[in-house]
Amino acid sequence: SAGDQRISYHGWRGREEIIRILGGSDIVVVPTLCYDNSPTVVSEALSLGMPVIVSDLGGGKEIVRDGETGWVFEAANRQQLQDLLIRLAGDKESVARAAARARDSVAHLSTEQYSTSLLSRIES
């Protein structure tokens, strides 16, 4: 079988291509089963103004503010993820509100902000 044509695996891509690929999306879904302490894809998507759905494993759940900048579901709980996707497909207002909050929620994670914070602590 060819699989679901609505789903694409892109593998590693540079930032410009990530922006192009995500440009046609409403939400990024990161259903990880791994304990990644700071998944880059989550902060990148938020920095582009895209809400993110993450599983409750690893650091994604610490970056996403559940119900505000994205949503958190129980890892490996397919039914919960499916229900969430169906609900959000019919609730464009919640998706738009989360998208509006996304960029600001990760502004403190930018390289510039991190560097400034680190330098101020070193100089203290």
C-alpha positions as CSV (number, residue, x, y, z in Angstrom):
1,S,0.0,0.0,0.0
2,A,1.1,3.5,-0.7
3,G,0.0,4.9,2.6
4,D,-1.8,8.1,3.4
5,Q,-1.0,10.6,0.8
6,R,-1.7,13.5,3.2
7,I,1.4,12.5,5.3
8,S,4.9,13.2,4.1
9,Y,8.3,12.3,5.7
10,H,10.8,14.9,4.8
11,G,13.8,13.9,6.9
12,W,16.4,16.6,7.9
13,R,16.0,19.9,6.1
14,G,17.7,23.3,6.3
15,R,15.8,26.3,7.9
16,E,14.7,27.8,4.6
17,E,13.2,24.5,3.4
18,I,11.5,24.0,6.8
19,I,9.9,27.4,6.5
20,R,8.7,26.5,3.0
21,I,7.3,23.1,4.1
22,L,5.6,24.4,7.2
23,G,4.1,27.4,5.3
24,G,1.2,25.4,4.1
25,S,0.4,23.8,7.5
26,D,-1.9,24.9,10.3
27,I,-0.4,22.8,13.2
28,V,2.8,20.8,13.7
29,V,2.3,17.4,15.4
30,V,5.3,15.9,17.3
31,P,4.0,12.6,18.6
32,T,7.4,11.5,20.0
33,L,7.9,8.4,22.0
34,C,11.4,9.5,23.0
35,Y,12.7,11.5,25.9
36,D,14.1,14.4,23.8
37,N,14.9,17.1,26.3
38,S,14.6,20.0,23.9
39,P,13.1,19.1,20.5
40,T,14.2,21.7,18.1
41,V,11.2,21.2,15.8
42,V,8.9,22.4,18.6
43,S,10.7,25.7,19.2
44,E,11.2,26.2,15.4
45,A,7.5,25.7,14.7
46,L,6.5,28.1,17.5
47,S,9.0,30.7,16.3
48,L,7.3,30.6,12.9
49,G,3.9,31.2,14.5
50,M,2.7,27.7,14.3
51,P,0.9,25.9,17.2
52,V,2.3,22.5,18.1
53,I,0.7,19.3,19.4
54,V,3.2,17.3,21.4
55,S,3.2,14.1,23.4
56,D,3.8,14.3,27.1
57,L,7.3,12.8,26.9
58,G,10.5,14.8,27.0
59,G,10.9,18.6,26.8
60,G,8.2,19.3,24.2
61,K,5.6,19.5,26.9
62,E,7.7,22.1,28.7
63,I,8.0,24.3,25.6
64,V,4.3,24.2,24.6
65,R,1.8,25.8,26.9
66,D,-1.2,23.4,26.7
67,G,-4.3,25.1,25.3
68,E,-2.4,28.4,24.7
69,T,0.4,27.8,22.2
70,G,-0.4,24.2,21.4
71,W,-1.7,21.0,23.0
72,V,-0.2,18.1,24.9
73,F,-1.5,14.6,24.7
74,E,-0.5,11.3,26.5
75,A,2.3,9.6,24.6
76,A,1.2,6.6,22.5
77,N,-2.5,7.4,23.2
78,R,-3.7,7.3,19.6
79,Q,-7.3,7.8,20.5
80,Q,-6.5,11.0,22.5
81,L,-4.4,12.4,19.6
82,Q,-7.1,11.5,17.1
83,D,-9.8,13.1,19.2
84,L,-7.7,16.3,19.6
85,L,-7.0,16.5,15.9
86,I,-10.7,16.1,15.1
87,R,-11.7,18.7,17.6
88,L,-9.1,21.2,16.4
89,A,-10.1,20.6,12.7
90,G,-13.5,22.0,13.7
91,D,-12.2,24.8,16.0
92,K,-10.2,27.1,13.8
93,E,-10.5,29.9,16.4
94,S,-8.5,28.0,19.0
95,V,-5.9,27.2,16.4
96,A,-5.7,30.8,15.3
97,R,-5.4,32.0,19.0
98,A,-2.6,29.5,19.6
99,A,-0.8,30.6,16.5
100,A,-1.0,34.3,17.6
101,R,0.7,33.4,20.9
102,A,3.3,31.0,19.4
103,R,6.1,33.4,18.4
104,D,6.2,35.3,21.7
105,S,6.2,32.1,23.7
106,V,9.7,31.2,22.5
107,A,11.3,34.6,22.0
108,H,13.3,33.9,25.2
109,L,14.8,30.8,23.5
110,S,16.4,32.7,20.6
111,T,20.1,32.7,20.2
112,E,20.2,36.4,20.8
113,Q,18.2,36.3,24.0
114,Y,20.2,33.3,25.3
115,S,23.5,35.0,24.6
116,T,22.4,38.2,26.3
117,S,21.2,36.3,29.4
118,L,24.4,34.2,29.5
119,L,26.7,37.2,29.2
120,S,24.8,39.1,31.9
121,R,25.3,36.2,34.3
122,I,29.0,35.9,33.4
123,E,29.6,39.6,34.0
124,S,27.8,39.6,37.4
